[in-house]
């Protein structure tokens, strides 16, 4: 399936007393990468929300292999696991500056109608962009 790379520079505020990225900040990195991946396909998350479509996180799994420290430039590889229906599943690998895998993760999001808060199928225009 399609993959995309996103680059992020670690800010001081994202680290903890031990000088490493606080574990609670990793989901933000994944969100940055996911939105960047959608943008690269011409799918605007902002437009989706304006159309009444939400994509809340349903499940999130992370495995920390090595720490990341302040001022590192990390690379996040985002890959779509399969074409979506109601759920869309992303796999991520975060690499440090030397190319070592530091984190692996998976997130499952659900397409949802913002008014009814009920799950819906992936909109056709998004599905077509993912197929292309």
URPECOR-V561237 format. One record per helix or strand of 2 or more residues. SS is the DSSP state (a for helix, b for strand). FROM is the first residue (numbers start at 0). LEN is the number of residues. Records with the same first field share a line. If there is no record, write none. Layout:
SS->FROM-LEN  FROM-LEN
This chain:
b->2-7  19-2  52-12  72-8  86-9  100-13
a->11-3  22-18  44-6  123-8
